[in-house]
Amino acid sequence: MTSIRSHRIIAFLLFISLSLSAALSFSSCGKQHKHEWGEWEPYIESTCYIAGQERSLCSCGAAKYRRVALAHEFELESVDLSEKTMTMVCPKCSTEEVRELTSDVAHIALITIDDVESGLLTVERGENTFTASFADLGGGAYSFSLSEGATSLADGSGEFSDYTLTPGYLGSYGAIAAELYGNVVRSRNYTDPVSSAVNGGAGAGYPAALYIAGKFGGICTLTPTDASFGMTPGAQASILALAATEQTELRNVIDTVDGSGFKIVYTADGFGDEAALQSFNEMISFVSQNDWDDFRDGLAAHVNFDRAADEMLFACVAGDAGCVAANILWTTYDGTVWIPVPYKLDNSFENGATPVEPDHDCNLLWEKLNLYMAEELNARWRDLRYGPLALDSIEGTVRAHFDRIPQELLALDEKLASEVSESREKTVAAVMETVNSNLARLDVFYVLQ
């Protein structure tokens, strides 16, 4: 027995010795060899329960290994919009994993402020995420700037870096009005800076869910600041007519910006304030001093008639006379021809808004368009009434304003807004009530057949 045991021990030791020798020979490849590892390749497939491995080989035959995560196939199970989380579940093994909500799952832009004192926020839209510094404007509104990548936030409307975030999307009549204006402008199927701007240059932007310290803070309106002033790429200047000016007396405002109540809000490089003011004054002078054939024949050299007509007809449907009489924004893209762009749509559709009348309560340009180009305006009104300003089209636009937002977010926002009795249906009803009245009045004015 002792002899047999001794032989077994000797055989076992010999086996160990040979194995170690082979292993050392296999892995070392000589003292001077330096391993050159190849690409990682699958070695053992992962499952829901067993982690797999990947292997990398050296030309000498040596190998190294690394662990591969479990192979769950997660699917979206539920979303908690108030906490900004989503629960993922693997249907093969029922494993759950809670992750931070992403913009592409929420189908809405997400704005996150982890700490108000930090002055930083995160903007997530689709698959793009940006960090930006912000300023608190008060009343739940913020402004922020992106250092790069702004085009990803602007819906193809241009390269913007400055944005504002304003609360109260449920009652955002101005944003709804801007969307209607965008439909009006784009119905001409032009491919120019105004058509491609956010809502035709009217601003207002799109919805974003705001989270502060991890808690839902409501649906806000995310707007490229420059778009609010018609300053889309290619614009050379924008001039704003402020409340100090009586718009029906544009004849008296041709001399100086400060004296007239007009303010230059933007000039492009190489097109300074003096050039902008001179070009603008030439336009105002033409509108003021020419009548009938001279007005019709020379208008195209100073004013874009299509945009002027669209702006006027839109304002009569959705504008408030107080805003229209107090504020008009003009933009030029070539330094010569000027385009009126909607500004300050805050009072659109609200209770107490005063309707804009085509033949008064407006500016001198509109009065002359109605006097001398009535046929063209009547034709455009017919196009709009059977297109973007048809009653069902308008209601579709208003409802789409809210339908782009997940229903759970709308419910959360309506709950937050309950103190001021705001809701989607109340906003839709208020808009349609105003629109019904204005359309009927304008159909009579423009003799819609």
C-alpha positions in Angstrom: 0.0 0.0 0.0 2.8 2.4 0.9 4.5 1.8 -2.4 1.3 2.5 -4.3 0.6 5.7 -2.3 4.2 6.8 -2.9 3.9 6.3 -6.7 0.6 8.3 -6.7 2.2 11.2 -4.8 5.2 11.2 -7.1 2.9 11.1 -10.2 0.7 14.0 -8.8 3.8 16.2 -8.1 5.2 15.4 -11.5 1.8 16.5 -13.1 1.8 19.7 -11.1 5.4 20.4 -12.1 4.7 19.8 -15.8 1.5 22.0 -15.7 3.4 24.9 -14.1 6.2 24.6 -16.6 3.7 24.6 -19.5 1.8 27.5 -18.1 4.9 29.6 -17.6 6.2 28.7 -21.0 2.7 29.6 -22.5 2.4 32.9 -20.8 5.9 34.3 -20.7 7.0 33.6 -24.2 10.6 34.3 -23.1 12.0 36.9 -20.7 12.3 39.6 -23.4 8.7 39.2 -24.8 6.2 42.1 -24.4 2.6 41.2 -24.9 0.7 43.0 -27.7 -2.9 42.5 -26.9 -5.5 42.2 -29.6 -9.1 43.5 -29.7 -11.5 42.2 -27.1 -13.7 39.5 -28.4 -16.7 37.5 -26.9 -15.6 34.4 -25.0 -18.4 33.4 -22.7 -21.9 34.8 -23.5 -23.7 36.6 -20.7 -27.2 35.7 -19.5 -29.6 37.3 -17.1 -28.0 35.3 -14.3 -24.3 34.7 -15.2 -21.9 37.4 -16.2 -20.0 36.5 -19.4 -16.4 37.2 -20.4 -14.4 38.8 -23.2 -10.9 37.7 -24.1 -7.9 39.4 -25.6 -5.1 37.4 -27.1 -1.4 38.0 -27.7 0.3 36.6 -30.8 2.2 34.3 -28.5 -1.0 32.6 -27.4 -1.3 34.3 -24.0 -4.8 35.4 -23.0 -6.4 37.9 -20.6 -10.0 38.1 -19.7 -12.6 40.7 -18.4 -16.0 40.4 -17.0 -19.1 41.4 -19.1 -22.2 42.7 -17.5 -25.4 40.6 -17.2 -27.3 40.5 -20.4 -30.6 41.9 -19.3 -32.9 43.2 -22.1 -34.5 46.1 -20.4 -37.8 47.6 -21.6 -39.6 50.7 -20.4 -42.1 49.7 -17.7 -43.3 53.0 -16.2 -42.4 56.7 -15.9 -42.6 58.9 -12.8 -42.6 62.3 -14.3 -42.9 64.1 -11.0 -39.7 62.5 -9.7 -38.0 62.5 -13.2 -37.4 58.7 -13.2 -38.3 55.8 -15.3 -38.5 52.1 -14.4 -36.9 49.6 -16.7 -37.8 45.8 -16.5 -36.1 42.8 -18.1 -39.0 40.6 -19.3 -36.7 37.5 -19.2 -36.0 37.6 -15.5 -38.2 40.4 -14.2 -35.2 42.4 -12.9 -36.1 46.1 -12.4 -33.8 49.1 -12.7 -34.7 52.7 -11.9 -33.0 55.3 -14.1 -33.2 59.1 -14.6 -35.8 60.1 -17.1 -34.5 61.1 -20.5 -35.8 63.6 -23.0 -36.4 61.1 -25.7 -38.6 59.0 -23.4 -40.5 62.0 -22.0 -41.0 63.4 -25.6 -40.3 66.9 -24.3 -37.3 69.1 -23.6 -36.1 68.7 -20.0 -34.6 71.6 -18.0 -33.0 70.6 -14.7 -31.7 72.9 -12.0 -30.1 70.8 -9.2 -29.2 73.8 -7.1 -30.5 77.3 -7.8 -27.5 78.8 -6.0 -25.1 77.1 -8.5 -26.3 79.3 -11.4 -26.1 76.2 -13.7 -28.8 74.2 -15.4 -29.0 71.2 -17.7 -30.8 71.3 -21.0 -31.8 68.0 -22.5 -33.6 67.7 -25.8 -33.8 64.5 -27.7 -30.4 62.8 -27.5 -28.5 66.1 -26.8 -27.6 67.4 -23.4 -26.0 70.8 -22.6 -25.0 72.6 -19.4 -25.5 76.3 -19.3 -25.3 79.2 -16.9 -28.6 80.9 -16.1 -30.0 84.1 -14.6 -33.2 84.1 -12.5 -35.6 86.7 -14.0 -38.1 86.3 -11.2 -41.6 85.0 -11.3 -40.4 81.5 -12.3 -38.7 82.7 -15.4 -35.0 82.2 -16.3 -32.6 83.1 -19.1 -29.6 81.1 -20.1 -26.8 80.9 -22.7 -25.3 77.9 -24.4 -21.6 78.0 -25.4 -22.0 75.6 -28.2 -24.5 73.2 -29.9 -27.4 75.6 -29.8 -28.6 74.5 -33.2 -29.8 71.3 -31.6 -32.4 73.2 -29.5 -33.8 75.4 -32.3 -35.8 73.0 -34.4 -33.8 73.8 -37.5 -34.6 77.5 -37.2 -31.1 78.7 -36.9 -28.1 79.0 -34.6 -29.2 80.4 -31.3 -27.3 80.6 -28.1 -29.5 82.7 -25.8 -32.8 81.3 -24.5 -35.6 82.3 -22.1 -37.7 79.9 -20.0 -41.1 81.3 -19.0 -43.7 79.5 -16.8 -47.4 78.9 -17.4 -47.5 76.9 -20.6 -51.2 76.0 -19.9 -52.2 79.6 -20.2 -49.6 80.6 -22.8 -51.9 82.4 -25.2 -48.9 84.2 -26.7 -47.3 80.8 -27.6 -50.5 79.6 -29.2 -50.8 82.8 -31.2 -47.2 82.5 -32.4 -47.9 78.9 -33.6 -50.9 80.2 -35.6 -48.7 82.9 -37.1 -46.1 80.3 -38.0 -48.8 78.3 -39.9 -49.9 81.5 -41.7 -46.3 82.3 -42.8 -45.4 78.8 -43.8 -48.6 78.3 -45.8 -46.9 80.3 -48.6 -44.3 77.5 -48.9 -41.4 80.0 -49.0 -37.9 78.9 -48.0 -36.5 82.0 -46.4 -35.3 83.1 -43.0 -38.7 84.2 -41.8 -40.4 81.0 -42.9 -37.7 78.8 -41.2 -37.7 80.9 -38.0 -39.3 79.6 -34.9 -43.1 80.2 -35.6 -42.4 82.5 -38.5 -40.3 84.9 -36.5 -43.0 85.4 -33.8 -40.9 83.6 -31.2 -42.7 81.7 -28.4 -40.7 78.5 -28.9 -41.8 75.1 -27.6 -42.6 73.3 -24.2 -40.0 72.2 -21.7 -40.5 70.4 -18.4 -38.7 72.1 -15.5 -37.2 70.2 -12.6 -35.8 72.0 -9.6 -33.9 70.0 -7.0 -35.4 66.8 -8.5 -39.0 67.9 -8.2 -41.3 68.8 -11.1 -41.7 72.6 -11.4 -44.2 72.8 -14.3 -44.2 73.1 -18.0 -42.5 76.2 -19.3 -42.0 77.7 -22.7 -38.5 77.5 -24.1 -37.8 80.3 -26.6 -34.6 81.4 -28.5 -34.3 85.0 -27.4 -33.2 86.3 -30.8 -36.2 84.6 -32.5 -38.5 86.8 -30.4 -37.2 89.8 -32.3 -37.2 88.4 -35.8 -33.4 88.1 -35.7 -33.0 84.9 -37.5 -29.8 84.1 -39.4 -29.4 86.5 -42.2 -31.1 89.5 -40.5 -29.3 92.7 -40.9 -31.3 94.8 -38.5 -34.4 94.9 -36.3 -36.2 98.0 -35.1 -38.9 98.1 -32.5 -41.6 100.7 -32.3 -42.4 101.3 -28.7 -45.5 102.7 -26.9 -44.2 106.2 -27.0 -45.2 106.4 -30.7 -48.8 106.7 -32.0 -48.8 104.1 -34.7 -51.5 105.9 -36.7 -49.2 108.9 -37.1 -46.1 107.2 -38.5 -45.6 110.4 -40.6 -44.1 112.0 -37.5 -41.5 109.5 -36.6 -38.9 109.7 -39.3 -36.1 111.7 -37.6 -34.4 110.0 -34.6 -34.8 106.8 -32.8 -34.9 108.4 -29.4 -37.3 111.1 -30.4 -39.7 108.9 -32.3 -40.1 106.1 -29.8 -38.4 103.7 -32.2 -35.5 101.5 -30.8 -32.9 99.6 -32.7 -32.8 96.2 -31.1 -30.3 94.6 -33.4 -27.9 95.4 -36.2 -25.6 92.9 -38.0 -21.9 93.4 -38.2 -21.1 95.8 -41.0 -24.7 97.3 -40.9 -24.6 99.8 -38.1 -27.2 101.8 -36.4 -26.9 104.8 -38.7 -27.4 102.6 -41.8 -30.3 100.8 -40.2 -32.0 104.0 -39.2 -31.5 105.6 -42.6 -33.0 102.5 -44.4 -35.8 102.4 -41.9 -36.6 106.1 -42.3 -36.7 105.7 -46.1 -39.3 103.0 -45.6 -41.4 105.0 -43.2 -41.1 108.0 -45.5 -42.3 106.1 -48.5 -45.3 104.7 -46.6 -46.2 108.1 -45.3 -45.8 110.2 -48.4 -47.0 108.0 -51.3 -50.6 107.2 -52.4 -52.4 105.1 -54.9 -50.3 104.2 -58.0 -47.1 105.5 -56.5 -47.7 103.4 -53.4 -48.6 100.3 -55.3 -45.7 100.6 -57.7 -43.0 101.5 -55.2 -44.0 99.3 -52.2 -41.9 96.3 -53.1 -38.7 98.4 -52.9 -39.4 99.2 -49.2 -41.8 96.6 -47.7 -42.4 92.9 -48.2 -46.1 93.0 -49.0 -46.7 89.2 -48.4 -45.3 89.5 -44.9 -47.1 92.8 -44.2 -50.4 91.3 -45.4 -49.9 88.1 -43.3 -48.9 90.1 -40.2 -51.9 92.4 -40.6 -54.5 89.6 -41.2 -53.0 87.5 -38.4 -53.2 90.4 -35.9 -56.8 91.0 -36.8 -57.5 87.3 -35.8 -55.3 86.9 -32.8 -53.9 90.2 -31.8 -54.9 92.7 -29.1 -55.3 96.3 -30.3 -53.4 97.6 -27.2 -50.3 95.6 -28.2 -50.6 96.3 -31.9 -51.0 100.0 -31.4 -48.1 100.1 -28.9 -45.5 97.8 -30.3 -44.5 96.9 -33.9 -41.3 95.1 -34.8 -39.6 95.6 -38.2 -36.8 93.4 -39.5 -34.7 93.7 -42.7 -32.6 90.9 -44.3 -31.1 92.9 -47.2 -30.9 96.4 -45.6 -33.6 97.8 -47.9 -36.9 95.8 -47.7 -38.5 95.7 -44.3 -40.8 93.0 -42.8 -43.2 93.6 -39.9 -42.9 90.7 -37.4 -45.3 90.0 -34.5 -44.2 91.3 -31.1 -45.7 91.1 -27.6 -48.5 88.6 -28.2 -49.0 88.2 -24.4 -52.6 89.5 -24.5 -53.8 87.4 -27.5 -57.1 85.6 -26.8 -57.3 86.7 -23.2 -60.4 88.1 -21.6 -60.6 91.8 -22.2 -58.5 91.9 -25.3 -59.6 94.5 -27.8 -60.0 93.2 -31.4 -57.8 94.8 -34.1 -59.9 96.4 -36.8 -58.3 96.3 -40.3 -59.2 99.9 -41.1 -58.3 101.5 -37.8 -56.7 100.6 -34.5 -53.6 99.8 -36.6 -50.7 101.6 -38.3 -50.6 103.7 -41.4 -49.1 100.9 -43.5 -52.1 98.7 -42.8 -54.5 101.5 -43.5 -52.9 102.1 -46.9 -52.8 98.4 -47.7 -56.6 98.2 -47.1 -57.1 101.4 -49.2 -54.9 100.6 -52.2 -54.4 96.9 -52.2 -57.8 95.6 -51.1 -58.0 93.0 -53.9 -54.7 91.4 -52.9 -55.8 91.3 -49.2 -59.2 89.8 -50.1 -57.4 87.1 -52.1 -55.0 86.3 -49.3 -57.8 86.3 -46.7 -59.7 83.6 -48.8 -56.5 81.5 -49.0 -56.0 81.7 -45.2 -59.6 81.0 -44.3 -59.6 77.8 -46.3 -56.2 76.9 -45.0 -54.4 77.6 -41.7 -57.2 80.0 -40.4 -60.0 77.6 -41.1 -61.9 77.0 -37.8 -61.0 73.3 -37.6 -57.3 74.1 -38.6 -57.1 76.6 -35.7 -58.6 74.2 -33.2 -56.2 71.5 -34.4 -53.3 73.9 -33.9 -54.5 74.8 -30.4 -55.0 71.2 -29.3 -51.6 70.1 -30.9 -50.1 72.8 -28.7 -50.9 70.6 -25.8 -50.9 67.1 -27.4 -47.2 67.2 -27.9 -46.8 67.0 -24.1 -47.2 63.6 -22.4 -50.6 63.3 -20.7 -49.1 62.6 -17.3 -47.1 65.9 -17.5 -50.2 67.8 -18.5 -52.1 66.3 -15.5 -49.2 67.3 -13.2 -49.1 70.8 -14.7 -52.9 71.2 -14.3 -52.6 70.2 -10.7 -49.9 72.8 -10.1 -52.0 75.4 -11.9 -55.2 74.6 -10.1 -54.8 77.6 -7.9 -55.3 79.9 -10.9 -57.9 77.6 -12.5 -55.9 76.9 -15.6 -56.5 73.8 -17.7 -56.0 72.7 -21.2 -59.7 72.7 -22.0 -60.3 76.1 -20.6 -57.5 77.5 -22.7 -58.8 75.8 -25.9 -62.3 77.1 -25.2 -61.1 80.7 -24.6 -59.1 80.7 -27.8 -61.9 79.3 -29.9 -64.4 81.8 -28.5 -62.2 84.7 -29.5 -61.4 83.2 -32.9 -65.0 82.5 -33.7 -65.9 86.2 -33.1 -62.9 87.6 -35.0 -63.3 85.3 -38.0 -67.0 86.2 -38.4 -66.2 89.9 -38.2 -63.3 89.7 -40.8 -65.3 87.5 -43.2 -67.8 90.4 -43.4 -65.0 93.0 -43.8 -63.2 91.1 -46.6 -66.5 89.9 -48.2 -65.6 86.2 -48.0 -67.8 84.4 -50.6 
